[in-house]
Amino acid sequence: MREAVFDVVRFWVDRGVDGFRLDAINWLGKDTRWPDNPWRLAWRSYYRQIHRYDRDQPHTHEALRALRQRWLRLVGQFLPILKWRLADA
């Protein structure tokens, strides 16, 4: 899967793109054991879960480091502009 993403990056870099916006990047992966998130009382369905196992996973950082390294090889410079929401306490 990573190589497919890198192929997309290379495709657009070859066409002169200066960067990418990576929305919801903290949802990149899930805990591979697939445990259920704990529940809590809330009005909106999104907030009824404590998103412990489906976002902000360690392998997200690994994937971003790999993407950064590939970007540096292709473009030669890197300026991250990130919007990141930390997990609920």
C-alpha positions as CSV (number, residue, x, y, z in Angstrom):
1,M,0.0,0.0,0.0
2,R,2.8,2.4,0.8
3,E,4.4,1.9,-2.6
4,A,1.0,2.7,-4.2
5,V,0.9,6.0,-2.2
6,F,4.5,6.8,-3.2
7,D,3.6,6.1,-6.9
8,V,0.8,8.7,-6.6
9,V,3.2,11.2,-5.0
10,R,5.8,10.6,-7.7
11,F,3.1,11.0,-10.4
12,W,2.1,14.5,-9.1
13,V,5.7,15.6,-8.3
14,D,6.6,14.8,-11.9
15,R,3.8,17.2,-13.0
16,G,5.1,20.0,-10.8
17,V,3.0,19.7,-7.6
18,D,4.7,21.5,-4.7
19,G,2.9,19.6,-1.9
20,F,0.0,17.7,-0.6
21,R,-2.7,18.2,2.0
22,L,-3.1,15.1,4.1
23,D,-6.5,15.4,5.7
24,A,-7.3,13.2,8.7
25,I,-3.8,11.7,8.6
26,N,-4.2,10.6,12.2
27,W,-6.8,8.0,11.0
28,L,-4.2,6.4,8.8
29,G,-4.2,3.0,10.6
30,K,-5.9,1.0,13.1
31,D,-4.8,-1.3,15.9
32,T,-4.3,-4.6,14.0
33,R,-5.8,-6.6,16.8
34,W,-9.1,-4.8,16.0
35,P,-10.3,-4.3,19.6
36,D,-13.5,-2.3,20.2
37,N,-13.1,1.3,21.3
38,P,-14.5,1.9,24.8
39,W,-17.9,3.6,24.9
40,R,-19.1,6.7,26.8
41,L,-22.3,8.6,27.0
42,A,-22.5,11.5,24.5
43,W,-25.0,13.1,22.2
44,R,-23.1,12.8,18.9
45,S,-22.2,9.3,17.7
46,Y,-18.6,10.2,17.0
47,Y,-18.1,11.1,20.7
48,R,-19.8,8.0,22.0
49,Q,-16.4,6.2,21.5
50,I,-13.1,6.9,23.1
51,H,-11.0,6.6,19.9
52,R,-8.2,4.6,21.5
53,Y,-7.7,1.9,18.8
54,D,-8.7,3.6,15.6
55,R,-6.6,6.8,15.4
56,D,-3.3,8.2,16.5
57,Q,-1.5,4.9,16.2
58,P,2.3,4.5,16.4
59,H,2.6,3.3,12.8
60,T,1.1,6.6,11.6
61,H,4.4,8.2,12.5
62,E,6.3,5.5,10.8
63,A,4.3,6.0,7.6
64,L,4.8,9.8,7.7
65,R,8.5,9.4,8.2
66,A,8.7,7.1,5.2
67,L,6.6,9.6,3.1
68,R,8.9,12.5,4.2
69,Q,12.0,10.5,3.2
70,R,10.6,9.7,-0.2
71,W,9.5,13.3,-0.7
72,L,13.0,14.6,0.2
73,R,14.5,12.2,-2.5
74,L,12.0,13.5,-5.1
75,V,11.9,17.2,-4.3
76,G,14.9,17.9,-2.1
77,Q,13.2,20.1,0.5
78,F,10.4,19.6,3.0
79,L,8.1,22.0,4.7
80,P,5.4,20.3,6.7
81,I,2.2,22.2,7.3
82,L,0.0,20.1,9.5
83,K,-3.3,20.2,11.1
84,W,-3.5,17.6,13.8
85,R,-6.1,17.1,16.5
86,L,-4.8,15.3,19.5
87,A,-6.7,12.4,20.9
88,D,-9.3,13.0,23.6
89,A,-7.9,12.8,27.1
